[in-house]
Amino acid sequence: MAGKFIGYISSAILIFFGVLFIWGSFGEGGSPGWIIVGVITVAIGFGIIFLISRSKKTSGSEQKDIVYNIDLPGEVSLETIKCQSCGGALTKNDIKMVAGAPVVTCPFCETTYQITEEPKW
């Protein structure tokens, strides 16, 4: 992140001075060589911006998976979890994390409720 910030600042400086060289070549005491230096400097500045923006798109396209581990109370196994409404057997695919809390959706009666953890003592 800091490297991109420095790259953008340095390219802005290069473009600024390149424009000054081009502008100065048309004034008194300006030489035609200043146009070449100005164009090269501006091209390098825009080249740095192009490379930074191109690398940003490739790094931003990576998809990251977040895994939540649910600590179930006591000696509970997934085969023993039953729906509170209909008593249907629930599997690990029926438990999803919503806003940081484990929520169960019953595949039989489609009831949705949050898993509450009983104290372990």
Sequence and secondary structure as in RCSB ss.txt:
>XXXX:A:sequence
MAGKFIGYISSAILIFFGVLFIWGSFGEGGSPGWIIVGVITVAIGFGIIFLISRSKKTSGSEQKDIVYNIDLPGE
VSLETIKCQSCGGALTKNDIKMVAGAPVVTCPFCETTYQITEEPKW
>XXXX:A:secstr
 HHHHHHHHHHHHHHHHHHHHHHHHTSTT  THHHHHHHHHHHHHHHHHHHHHHHHHHHHT           STT
  GGG B TTT  B  GGGEEEETTEEEEE TTT  EEE       
